[in-house]
Amino acid sequence: MSVAARPFIVLSSLGAPVLLIGGWTVAAAHQHAGFDAITGTISALAGLGADDRYIMTIALYGVGVCHVLTALGLRPARLVGRRILGAGGLFSLGVASLPLPAVGTSSAHLVAAAGAFGCLTAWPFFAYQREPGTPLALRPSVSVAAGIVLVVLLGWLGVELGARTHVGLAERTAAAAQALWPLVVSVTCVVLGSATRRR
């Protein structure tokens, strides 16, 4: 492929899962009344009623910035896919900026969270390339397969939002997968792509 990825995307795409998983781990440990990761949501850790809510809030801002930077530098991917990934990052910034109230819910927060989950699930379906030399993770079969996995995980989260029995676990699983896939794509494009070009 003639268009190379920007090398910085390895760091930006690594930052997203590190900040997300590290953020919810540290933030949960700071809840004086304890926190059940099986039923408790990520948003609750950044909500107005959380202890030391700044931890998860900063992490969410960082995740959003990381996704936007990755979208900007992931040039081997189709532009529409990159735009959807970047939109997911912007919605993540919205999630951080519109915290849940101490009691009840927030329509604005729910819209931002739905936008983030939706975009970060959808982008692989629009990012693949068919050109010769396309990095493995951006080939149609691989990219679509990854998207299907993300859709299944998002579907599980949707079910749990109604059941409320394992909503925290479902959300963390879906969010972690969404944060890890850009890293896989970035490493494939930058590291493996560079090795292929040197042969």
Secondary structure, DSSP 8 states (H G I E B T S, - for coil): --S---TTHHHHHHHHHHHHHHHHHHHHHT-TT---TTT--HHHHHSTTSTTTHHHHHHHHHHHHHHHHHHHH-TTS-HHHHHHHHHHHHHHHHHHHS---SSS--HHHHHHHHHHHHHHHHHHHHH---STT--GGGSHHHHHHHHHHHHHHHHHHHHHHHH-SSHHHHHHHHHHHHHHHHHHHHHIIIIIHHHHHH-
